[in-house]
Amino acid sequence: MKKTQLLIATTMFAGMLLPTLHLNAASSDYVPLREQLEKIGSKISWDTKDRTVTFKLKNGIAGIVTIDDAKYRLAGKEAKLSTPVKLVDEKTVIPASLLQSILAENAKYQDSKDVIPTFSVKAQGETEAVDSGEDAADDPSIWVDPKDPTKSKLVATNKAGGLLVYNLDGKQLQSYKIGKMNNIDLRYDFPLGDKKVDIVAASNRTTNTIDVFVISGETGELTDIVAQPIKSSMSEVYGFSLYHSLKTGKFYALVLGKKGEFEQYELSDNGNGKIAGKLVRELHLATQSEGLVADDEYGTMYIAEEDYAIWKYSAEPDGSKEPLSTVDIADGRRLQDDIEGLTLYYGKDGSGYLIASSQGSNSYAIYNREGNNPFMTTFNIADDDKIDGTSETDGIDVMSFGLGAKYPNGIFVSQDDANMDNGKKINQNFKIVGWEQIASGASPKLDIQNNMNPRQLINRNTK
């Protein structure tokens, strides 16, 4: 979900053609928002369509209010005022009680050690633009060629209508117009008949199904291998991940819905060279959730509830419906809503990182993959002379395996909302960054692994 925001001058901030009220006795308990925020050095933006004011305090905490609405968000939490935010004398005004809450949040994290470390990297490659305009490109997945890593592929979704396959130079090899494909994932060595195949699966919002394909490494060709449509009972499929349980050997499709629904399907050979899906688990999150990634080694999965938090759950079908822990919240410091794509960097001996796309701040937050997932650092992808940076990223993926001379230490791939070509905005695409840029840019530096074969993961699930 996109929240396009425009920075505006003070004179425009007041309303931009919105009807205004006039100050009177009933307004005496209100204070002008911009004036108060400027006093404490906050950044402010305005969304004309939604009539919302978004602000970010100097310590990184974010908030959002809406004209004529008593609901607001501050520091990752939603609350309700006794009276709504108003437009008075061409100024956005808020109840004084909300100002006190903002000032209380502003007083936090004032120590220098509380500063969120952020650094920039630049893309070394990019894919060709998708053939659909507006909000189309969404989620990438990296397939590693077992014979020649330089011939690995990127498989990605075009939610305006299909699946796309690229080589590592970003050239489009295949395009399948099979529906509004949202999120995508892949797994290796699925047992099908007397052989093992690499499968690609995605959520199809047109048919409300989970579609599964075999990928041909040589050409990137995808072949549908679903026996009967794996149709979800939720209102609209959305987020998606595959999970290979190294504890049991079974494969699963994990899918999220627009209303926070979650379904888990066991994928199996139907005996006729096709894949069947069986619903084995359901749970429900409070609000819209999309980002989803499963850790095959530890038997866990991470879900991004867009406006609120990243949650850690068991990925096994008999796992609890309650989260194991909260990784982080969207208070604006490390994560600013929407929290979108999630991906895992597999490291040596069970180490590695969880990476999240913080769409509201055009950045990516990195957490330790182990234990309670402590926060590590944040980075963004900045403009280069030849390739522009990224903004409002949806899906991401990462690979800790060398992919040849150009990408000897693996890659990080991210969707770009505003793809630019010689200063002109064109259709969206995906950017590619060599992992060593990210690892060396962090402080302290992150690990660099280039031999973590995704076909040779180890079961670390002891529960």
Buried (B, 14 or more C-beta within 10 A) or exposed (E): BEBBBEEBEEEEBBBEEEEBBEBEEEBEEBBBBBEBBEEBEBEBBBBBEBBBBBBBBEBBBBBBBBBEBBEBBBBBBEEEBEBBBBBBBEBBBBBEEBBEBBEEBBEBBEEEEEEBBBBEBBBBBBBBBBBBEEBBBBBBBBBBBBEEBBBBBBBBBBBBBBBBBBBBEBEBBBBBEBBBBBBBBBBBBBEBEEEEBBBBBBBBBBBBBBBBBBBBBEEBBBEEBBBEEBEBEBEBBBBBBBBBBBBBEBBBBBBBBBBBBBBBBBBBBBEEEBBBBEBBBEBEBEEBBBBBBBBBBBBBBBBBBBBBBBBBBBBBBEBEEEBBEEBBBBBBBBBBBBBBBBBBBBBEEBBBBBBBBBBBBBBBBBBBBBEEBEBBBBBBBBEBEEBBBBBBBBBBBBBBBBBEEEBBBBBBBBBBBBBBEEEEEEBBBBBBBBBBBBBBBBEEEBBBBBEBEBEEBEBBBEE
